[in-house]
């Protein structure tokens, strides 16, 4: 079972602390604001920003953002991910990502808890965009 400390809901005041953070945008426009703020925040970070399984609308927003065009950002599309938890774990353990932005739904609470602990111990901030509000209670 996940502890409340490992499940942090972000607001527009986005935390850059290591660990797992949930982003609950209420509309497409708010999602683009989250993305913009996250990328601006990571612009001067030493590591890479990894974006996993972005939606088509998110890709359009990213393409128009000047901050995205100048950042150290890698994109992995949904169809390229066979094991989401495994992909997240490898990215966290690689030590080259300062930030991971995930748009795919995490479905296993135990794996989510383990990923949260791993991210905290490795100093990586992981942001999960989700529509499942039950993860954040």
Secondary structure, 3 states (H helix, E strand, C coil): CCCHHHCEECCCCCCCCCEEEEECCCCHHHHHHHHHHHHHHHCCCCCEEEEECCCHHHHHHHHHCHHHHCCCEEEECHHHCCCHHHHHHHHHHHCCEEEEEECCCCCCHHHHHHHHHHHHHHCCEEEEECCCHHHHC
